[in-house]
Amino acid sequence: MSTDTTASVSTHILDTSAGRPAGGVRVRLAARGGRTAHWQQLGGSATDADGRCKDLPALPQGTTHVRLDFAVEAYFEKKQAEAQQDAPANRDSGAAQVFFPEVAITFAVTPGEHYHVPLLLNPFGYSVYRGS
């Protein structure tokens, strides 16, 4: 929850290749107070079955920049393995078909504001925006 001196962040992931939320994706949160300050790792969470990360750590007072790191490679590897179980005749070499194994999103924040940053994801691309 944000106060007058801190911002707050939430996120969710939609797998656009499946048209479904992406559950089980690890998300790490880091913050810094100024362009040249060092990043402070705050912790992380994982997306739930609805693709939402509801328990990200609070931002410290004075935060001006936030970074969300999404570990998406394991999600796509699991999804590929499940698809191969359902249709073994379509197996390929076993190599993961993901171009971006990690997605790092950095954005500026203003104290007192809430920032919802959805990630639209597929194995070969992604898009983000400031949601509501």
Secondary structure, 3 states (H helix, E strand, C coil): CCCCCCCEEEEEEEECCCCEECCCCEEEEEEECCCCCCCEEEEEEECCCCCEECCCCCCCCCCCEEEEEEECHHHHHHHHHHHHHHCHHHCCCCCCCCCCCEEEEEEECCCCCEEECCEEEECCEEEECCEC
